């Protein structure tokens, strides 16, 4: 386990973002603290998912606005691989949806078999 310690919040956010981007298109795990209620959450996710068949991807002008919003609020948009999607008849429609993760709330990452504990 690699322990990474940061003093400055901006340096932490930038370094965590670079670690996540180093995963490329592969699946990675992230543990983070939710901003809404302070609970911890684990998520298996991917980046660079273009067009899943069962979930609507951000595209066009919405994608550009989302990138600006992510940068302003220290967020990163990922594709959550374990989120179940149901249709109106409560039948399983597929797996996965787009979620935003707060970069300053990340406490642990597992990328390419390496575990990073972020303090």
C-alpha positions as CSV (number, residue, x, y, z in Angstrom):
1,X,0.0,0.0,0.0
2,X,1.3,3.4,-1.0
3,X,0.6,6.2,1.5
4,X,0.4,9.6,-0.1
5,X,0.3,12.6,2.2
6,X,-0.7,16.1,1.1
7,X,-0.6,19.4,3.0
8,X,-2.2,21.7,0.4
9,X,-5.7,20.9,-0.9
10,X,-5.0,22.1,-4.5
11,X,-2.0,19.8,-4.8
12,X,-4.0,16.9,-3.4
13,X,-6.8,17.5,-6.0
14,X,-4.4,17.8,-8.9
15,X,-2.4,14.7,-7.9
16,X,-5.5,12.5,-7.3
17,X,-6.9,13.6,-10.7
18,X,-3.6,12.6,-12.4
19,X,-3.7,9.2,-10.6
20,X,-7.2,8.6,-11.8
21,X,-6.4,9.7,-15.4
22,X,-3.4,7.2,-15.3
23,X,-5.9,4.4,-15.2
24,X,-7.0,5.2,-18.7
25,X,-10.0,3.1,-19.8
26,X,-9.5,0.4,-17.2
27,X,-11.7,-0.3,-14.2
28,X,-10.5,1.1,-10.9
29,X,-11.9,1.4,-7.3
30,X,-12.2,4.5,-5.3
31,X,-13.3,5.1,-1.7
32,X,-14.5,8.6,-0.9
33,X,-16.5,10.7,1.5
34,X,-19.8,12.0,0.1
35,X,-20.3,15.8,0.4
36,X,-24.1,15.5,1.0
37,X,-24.1,13.4,4.2
38,X,-20.5,12.7,5.1
39,X,-20.8,8.9,4.6
40,X,-18.1,6.8,3.0
41,X,-18.7,5.1,-0.3
42,X,-16.8,2.6,-2.4
43,X,-17.2,2.6,-6.2
44,X,-15.9,0.5,-9.0
45,X,-15.7,2.8,-12.1
46,X,-14.2,3.6,-15.4
47,X,-13.4,6.7,-17.3
48,X,-13.7,7.4,-21.1
49,X,-16.9,5.4,-21.6
50,X,-18.5,6.8,-24.7
51,X,-21.8,5.2,-25.5
52,X,-23.2,2.6,-23.2
53,X,-26.4,0.9,-24.6
54,X,-28.5,1.4,-21.4
55,X,-27.3,4.7,-19.9
56,X,-27.4,8.1,-21.5
57,X,-23.9,9.6,-21.9
58,X,-23.2,13.3,-21.5
59,X,-22.6,14.7,-25.0
60,X,-22.3,17.8,-27.0
61,X,-22.8,21.2,-25.2
62,X,-23.8,19.4,-22.1
63,X,-20.4,17.6,-22.0
64,X,-18.6,20.9,-22.3
65,X,-20.7,22.5,-19.5
66,X,-20.1,19.4,-17.3
67,X,-16.4,19.7,-17.7
68,X,-16.5,23.3,-16.6
69,X,-18.7,22.5,-13.7
70,X,-16.4,19.6,-12.7
71,X,-13.3,21.9,-12.8
72,X,-15.0,24.6,-10.7
73,X,-16.3,22.2,-8.0
74,X,-13.3,19.8,-7.8
75,X,-15.3,16.9,-9.3
76,X,-14.5,14.1,-11.8
77,X,-17.2,12.4,-13.8
78,X,-16.9,8.6,-14.0
79,X,-19.0,5.6,-15.2
80,X,-20.1,3.6,-12.1
81,X,-19.9,0.0,-13.2
82,X,-22.1,-1.5,-10.3
83,X,-25.1,0.8,-10.4
84,X,-28.2,-1.1,-11.4
85,X,-30.7,0.4,-13.8
86,X,-34.4,-0.5,-13.8
87,X,-37.1,0.3,-16.3
88,X,-40.7,1.5,-15.5
89,X,-41.9,-2.1,-15.0
90,X,-39.1,-2.7,-12.3
91,X,-37.2,-5.1,-14.6
92,X,-33.4,-4.9,-14.7
93,X,-32.5,-2.9,-17.7
94,X,-28.7,-2.8,-17.4
95,X,-25.8,-1.9,-15.2
96,X,-23.9,1.4,-14.9
97,X,-24.5,5.1,-14.9
98,X,-22.5,8.3,-14.9
99,X,-21.6,9.7,-11.4
100,X,-19.5,12.6,-10.1
101,X,-16.8,12.1,-7.4
102,X,-15.4,14.9,-5.2
103,X,-11.7,14.9,-5.7
104,X,-11.0,16.4,-2.3
105,X,-13.0,13.7,-0.6
106,X,-11.1,10.7,-2.0
107,X,-9.4,8.7,0.8
108,X,-8.3,5.6,-1.1
109,X,-7.7,4.4,-4.7
110,X,-6.9,1.1,-6.3
111,X,-5.5,1.5,-9.7
112,X,-3.6,-1.2,-11.8
113,X,-3.3,-3.4,-8.7
114,X,-1.7,-0.7,-6.6
115,X,-3.5,0.7,-3.5
116,X,-3.0,4.4,-2.7
117,X,-4.1,5.7,0.7
118,X,-4.5,9.4,0.5
119,X,-4.1,11.5,3.7
